[in-house]
């Protein structure tokens, strides 16, 4: 056999007929916590505490502000200011949706603006 034949010769299978056994390992996949989305009405200043409490427990709150906006604009501004302050404290997020809704999220959920 030539030099090239020795270098480039095919390797013969040394073990013919052996079967490799594989063991299936179960993979534990952690399911992410489900986030609840709650629809609320912001009709007075007293409703802000209830909304803030729900957001602090990890829920997303969509609050309707239309009625309060039509009845008492000063109270609406005060309520939004209170919610905004609370969101900054617990690192939540707040966004207006149109003229009638507020979206308030806990720290685990961020609102993508753009």
N, C-alpha and C positions, 0 to 999 in steps of 0.2 A: 504494500500500500504506500502511496506517495505521501509526502509531507502534508500536502493540502488535504488529502483524504483522512489523515489522522486528526487534523485540527478541526475539519468541518464535518466529521462523520456524525450521523444522527445517534442520539443517545437512545438506547433501548430501554423500555420500561422494565424496571427492576422488579416491581411487585405488580403482578397482574391478578385482578380479581379481588383485591382488598376493597372493602367498603368503609368509608369514613362515616362515623356517626356524628350527627349534630344535635346538640341539645338546644331547645328553644327556651330563651330566657324571657320571661314576661317583663314588659316595660311598663313602669308605673308613670302614667301621664297625669300631672296635676291639672285638674280642671280649674280654669280661672273662675274667680268669684263672679257671680252674675250681678249685674247692676240693675236696680229697679229704676224705672222712669215713672215719676209721679206727676200727675196734672193737678195743679192747685189753683185756687182763686185768691188773689190779693185784693181783698175788699176793704181792709182797714189796717191800721198800724199794728194791731194785735195779731194779725195773721203772719207777720214777719217772723216772730219767734217760732211758730210752728214750722214754717218753711225752713228756717235756719237749722232747726233741730233735725229735720229729715235729711238735709244735705250733709250735716255732720256725721250722720250714721251711715253715709256712703251711697245715698240715693241721688239720682239726678232729678231736679224739680223743674218743671215747665209751669210758670205761673202766669195766669191771665191777669192783666192789669187794666183792661179796658174800662171796667166799671169805676175803679178808683180814679182813673185819669179823668173821666167825665165828671165825677162828683167832687173830688177834692185833690187838686193838683199839688198843694203844699204837703199833704199827708203822703202822697205818692212819692214825692221827692225825698221826704224823710225816711220812708220805708226802704226805698232803693239805696239810700245812703247807709242805712243800718245793715242791709244785706251785703253791700259792697265792703263795708268795714269788716264784717264777719268773714267774708270770703278771703280777704287779705290775711286775716289772722290764721285761718286753718288752710291756707294756700289753695283755696278753691278757685273757681272761675265763674264769671258772670258776663252774659251777653244779651243784648236786646234783639228780639226777633220781630221785625216790623214795629208797629206802634202799639200792639196789643199784648205781646208776650215777653217774658223774661226767661232765660235759660240759666239755671244755677247748677254748677257741678261741684262735686267734692274734689279733693286733691288728687285722687287716682284717675280722674278724667279731665282731659284738657280740650278746650274748644279750639279748633283749627280755623283761624280767620284768614281768608285769602281766597 
